[in-house]
Amino acid sequence: MIGDSSKTIRCYAKINLGLRIQRKREDGYHDIITVLRYVDVFDTLEFTRTPGGISMECDHAELPCDAGNLCIRAAEAVCEKLGRSGVHMRLNKRIPIGAGLGGGSSDAAGVLRALPALFGMRIDECELRSIAIRLGADVPFFLQDSTAEARGRGDILRPFDMSWPWWILLVRPPVSVSTAWAYASLRLSGEQPDLPLRDLLLRAPRDEALLSKALINDFEATVMLACPIISQVKSTLLDSGAIAALMSGSGSAVFGLFRDQASALAVKADFDKTNEVFLSAPDFTPELFDSNL
């Protein structure tokens, strides 16, 4: 197989439908329980074959384009596995940075998906997942296309389908949150919750009251104390008619759930241009990962 000379893919963001931190592990990571769902905001990665080497450019000045970027590390891992080299990557960044939306992990997974096809080769799914886990706990989620319960470091996945009747309005205020800082600042209560998040969310479309039990994020108290603007966004969503709202991941993005598009659009218009705002329809599913745009 010769492969393609170029390829362009979309790398979608996620939100956390509930996030409970169970305990700190001996390896320094934390055991968590969460449910991850895709939302309709994406980065674009363009790949071009070159005579040799791995290079990258990005339209976002804050992001490094060297080994400090997960895309480079993902490309190095794939090229080492395949015994190939020679690719230039261009990242068009739309997923906000430091927002708890998994943009860096999604981009890394995009590299893992695209590069084998670019070279006309294939990596076994188990090996690809092994590479993904080494890159980061969120990366394996972005190798598949459905909502999933995540446990352990976030890499033990249980994909599932669910009826989702709500519009998701995602608001990122003008502040970034470091995940490393959020974990370091977290004060665990000593509880070891084992909430049936998946079951609660599966039942929630028939009983919206269950959302208040499912949509709990253990990072909120710490992060919102340090960044009150995040708390203000959540309050605005709830005061404006959202049936539920929650900070995603370690922040700073907050999402609200609305029963209809008109209500969501009305609230969307209330946020000024200092915020980044995105809307996902109830039936949103990411496009095929390996399709050209």
Secondary structure, 3 states (H helix, E strand, C coil): CCCCCEEEEEEEEEEEEEEEEEEECCCCCEEEEEEEEEEEEEEEEEEEECCCCEEEEECCCCCCCCCCCHHHHHHHHHHHHHCCCCEEEEEECCCCCCCCCCHHHHHHHHHHHHHHHHCCCCCCHHHHHHHHHHHCCCHHHHHCCCCEEEECCCCEEEECCCCCCCEEEEEECCCCCCHHHHHHHCCCCCCCCCCCHHHHHHHHHHCHHHHHHHCCECCHHHHHHHCHHHHHHHHHHHHCCCCEEEECCCCCCEEEEECCHHHHHHHHCCCCCCCEEEEECCCCCCCCCCCCC
